[in-house]
Amino acid sequence: FGLSGNFPDKVRQESKLCPDEVSKNDRKGRMDLRKVFTLTIDPLDARDFDDALSLKELGNGEWEIGVHIADVSHYVRPGGALDREARKRGNSVYFPDRVIPMLPEKLSNGLCSLKEGEDRAAMAVRMVLDAKGQKKSHSFHRVMMRSAVKLSYQQAQGAIDGEPDHTSEAVLNDILKPLWAAYESLKIARRDREPLDLDLPERKIRLKEDGTVKDVFVPERLEAHKLIEEFMI
């Protein structure tokens, strides 16, 4: 398909101009949410972490939900070499054993990945939902955030199902249970609007040590998957 794992010299040179880590300059003009508890929930084999969630219970069944997305535009400026190459590629391409990224690894797996315990520039939407999952208000912000915990879908689901591990147990009562309660409210709104529900199973490829295909399987679809999808929507 003509996919290239290498980046042109101009793209690599421009990526080298990006800082090795978030600096004071990156924090200018951003709402500081680094003390707000946020977490990521992703597949076990996730290579980067694009989105994070925060939650605050407001009372009377209302919730304030924060959805934080890595602010790639902070580093990829319009018309630059990084931008032109990203437009050309369109997206990252994931294979069973590797990924061909849309942006160099310094960005895709570094500055633009919401890694646990590291400051990151993000775009955030703060939404207030009522007890029936209806959005009462929202606002958008450029923020500086810091993910506190990284969980897999299996860890989050296991904790809710009564089988937490050390990491998920620490956030079960304060974070995961409230997240699921807010999700139950969203499910009410979803039932009311009756959206098209396409439950198309994802298939994954398992490889042998020599790189050939061992088998193709359908991973279990968990309620944790649906929770993240609903908050992102």
N, C-alpha and C positions, 0 to 999 in steps of 0.2 A: 504493500500500500504506500510505499515511499515515505514511511515515517522515519524521521531521523532522531537518533538519541543525542546527537551533538548540536551545539548552538554555534551560530556564526561568531566570528571574532568580535564584531561590534556589539553583539548582545552580551557576550561574556565580559567585555570591557566595561559596558554600562552597569552590569550587575556588580562588578567590583567596586563601583562608586557608592553602592549602598552600604550602610554601616554594618559591621559584623554583629552588632547587637543594638537594641533600642536605646537611643540617646535622649538627652534632655531636649534637644531640638525636635525630636519626634513627638514629644509630649506637649509641645506648645499648642495652645488653642483647643486642647482636647479636654473633655470632661474626665476627671480622674475617678475611675470605678475600680481601681485595683484592690480596694478593701471590700468590695461587694463580692460575695461568694458566687463564683461561677464554676461550672463544670462542663466537661465534654463527654459525650456518649457516642461511641463510634464502633465500627466493626473491629473484631479482634486483630485483623491484619491491616488496619488502617495505616497508611504511610504518612498522612498529613491530617491536620485537624483544623477544619475550616470554620466551624460554628460552635458556639457555647451557649449555655442557658443560665439565667439567674431567675430567682423567684422571691416574691415577698407577699405574705398574706396580709391583706388589708382589713379583714373582718367582714362580717355580713356576707360571707361566701365570695367576696371579691378578691382578685389576685392581680398583682403587678408582675408581668412576665417580661424578662429581658432576653432578647435574642441578639447575640453578638457574632458578627461575621468579620473575618480578617479583612482589613482595609488595604487591599492590594493596590488601590489607586494612589496610596500615599507614596509608594515606591515606583510604580509603573506610570510614568507621565505620558500624556497624550502625544502621539507622534514620534516618541523616542524609539530606539532600537528594540527595547524590550516590548513595547506596545505593538510595534509592527510585526515582530516575530510571534507574539501571542495571538494577534489577529489571524496570522497565516496558519497557525496550528489549530486555533479554535477551542481546543480543550486538551486536557491531559488524557493519555491513553493507558488504561490499566490492563496488564497481562497477569496471568496466574503467578508469575515469579518476579515481575518487575513493572516499572511504570516509566513511560516516556512523558515527562512533564511539559506543561505549556510554558512554564517559566523555569529558569535555572534553579538548581537545588538550593542555592543560598536563599532564594525567595520562597519557592514552593514548599520546601521542607524546613525552612528556617524562619525568616522574618514574617512570613505570611502563614505560618502554622501556629495555631493557638496552643502552644506547648504548656504543659503543667508547670506552674511556678515561675513562668517567664513573662515579663511585660510585653504586651503586644498592642499595636495600633489596630483599632477595629471600628466598624460601623455598627451602631446598636439601635434597635427599635425597642421602645418601652411601651408595653400595651397594658391597659387596665381592662380586665374581663370581669363580667358579673357571674353570678352563681349558675347561670344557664349558658355560659360560654360566649355570650355576646360581647363584642368589643365596645367599650364605652369611650375610649380615647386612645391615642397613640402619639408618640413623638420620636423623631429620629435624632441621633447624636453621633458626632465623631468622638470616640472615647479612647482612653488608655485602660486596658483591662489586664487581668492576670488570672488565668485558669487555676483553680485551687486543686481540682481532682480530675483525673482522667479515668473514665470507666468504659468498659465494653458493653455492648447490648446484653451480653450474657451475664455480666456481673450485676448490672442494674436489675435485670429481670429476676435473677437468682435472689437478690436481696428482698425484692417485693414478694417473691414466692416463699420466703421464709428460710432461704439458704444463702445468707450473705457470707462474703469472705471478709478478710481483715479490712480491705480498702472500702468496700461498699457498706460494711456495718457501721463505719465511723460517720457516714452521711445519711444513713437510712432514715432516722426519725426527723432530722432537721431539714433534709433536702429531698430525698427520694419520695418519701410518703406524701409530702406536700405537692411535689411535681405530679404524682399520680392523681392526687385529688383535683388539681387544676385541670389535668387531662380529662378526668371524668366530666368536668363542666364543659370542656370543648367538645366532647363526644355528644352531649345533649344538643349543642348548636349544630353539629354535623348532621345528626339525625333529622333535625328540623329543616335544614336546607337541602337534604337529599341529593348529595353530589354523586356524580358518576363514580362508581367504586370498581376500579380495575385491579383485581388482585392477581397480578401476573407474577408467578414464582420466578425468583432469580436463580440462575444456575451457576454453579462454580465448578472450576476444573481443578482436579487434584493431580499433581505431577509425580512421576517416579523420580528417583535420584538422578537418572540419566536425562531428565528433561522431557521425556515422552509422557503422553497422557495415561494416567492410571485409571481415573474414572471421572464421570460428571455427576454431580449431586445437587439436590435442592436443599439449601440450608433451612433450618426451622425459622419460620417467621414469628417473631415474638411481639408481645404487646409493647415492649420497649421500642421496637422499630416504628410502630404506629404512633407512639407518643412523640418521638422526635419529628417524624413527618408532619404531624398535626401542628406542632409549634412552629416549624419552618414555614408551613403554608400560611 
